[in-house]
Amino acid sequence: MAQDYYELLGVKRDASPKEIKSAYRKLAMQHHPDRGGDKIQFMHIREAYDCLSNPHTKQQYDYRGPKGDQFKNGFQGFDFRWSGNGSAFDEMEDMFRGMGFGNRNRAPRQNHVTNIAFDILLEDVMTGKSVSVELQMTNGQTKLVTIDIPAGIQSGQQIRYAGMGEDNHPGFRPGDLIVTIRVRNHPGYERHGDNILCEKKINVFDLILGCKTNIKTITGKNLEINIPAGTQPDTVLSCKSEGLPNIQTKRPGDLLIRIKAEMPKNLNEDQIKTIGKIKNGI
C-alpha cells in the first residue's frame, strides 16, 4: 500500500491549506537533493503536496484513500528535474518548472550553484573592487571569472552572479555564483554602518586652549579639523560625507573622530607647580 499523503507531510487530515503548505516547505527544504537530501523522498513529498494542495484531487484522495494507484496518471511517474539553484528557498519554484510526466528512471542533471567567500579590505568598501577569482568546479576543473564588488557592501552580505557558476552540463543553464563578502577589520578605523570611526590624540593643553589639527581619511586624504577650546576627552567630532558610501543610495556616511587626551611628558618642577596653582585657582 502506498504511503498516506497526510502521514508523509506530517499533518492531520483536517489540516488547512496553510498548514499543508507550511509542512511541505519544511520537508522540501530538508530533503531537497541540492541540500544533500534523498531525491526519491523529495519526489514523494512533492507528489503528496501536489495532491493535497489541489482541492479537486484532495477531495478524490480523501474519498478513495491511499490505495497506491488511483493517482497514477496524475502524480506518479514524472521526470524529476530542477534548475540547480536550490541553495535558497525562494527559488524552489524554479526547480520544479522542469517537472514533466513519464521517464521516471531518468537521472536529473543540473549545473550547481557555486558558493565561495571572498575577503576585502575596508578601503575596498569605499571604492568598490573588480577582481578575478579562480573557481574549483565539481568535475575537478577550474574556471576563472571576474566579479564586481560594489562600493558600500556590508560584511557577510552575499552577491549572486547569474550564470557564473557550474557549467558542466551542456544544454542546461549555467549555475549561479554566490559570493559571501567578508570585510577585514582595519587597524585604524572601525565601521559603524556607513560611518567610520577613528581616534585622534590631542595634547591636553590643546584641548584646554583649542587648536587645529590634521586627520587622515581611509583613502589617504588629509583633512584639517578644528578642536574647540575646552573639548573633553572621548568627545566625538564629525567630518560630514567622509565615510563609506551607502550601497543603495550611494550617499556617503561620516568620518567620526573620537578625541583622546595626550598627557605632556617630561614636565619640569616649575611647570608642575604652575599647573598646581592653576588648578587651585591661584
Secondary structure, DSSP 4 states (H G I P E B T S, - for coil): -PPPHHHHHT--TT--HHHHHHHHHHHHHHH-GGGT--HHHHHHHHHHHHHHTSHHHHHHHHHH-S-SSTTHHHHSSEE----S-TTSGGGHHHHHTT-EES-TTPPP-----EEEEEEE-HHHHHH-EEEEEEEEPTTS-EEEEEEEEPTTPPTT-EEEETT-S---STTSPPPPEEEEEEEPP-SS-EEETTEEEEEEEEEHHHHHH-EEEEEE-TTS-EEEEEE-TTPPTT-EEEETT-SPBPTTT--B--EEEEEEEE---S--HHHHHHHHHHHTT-
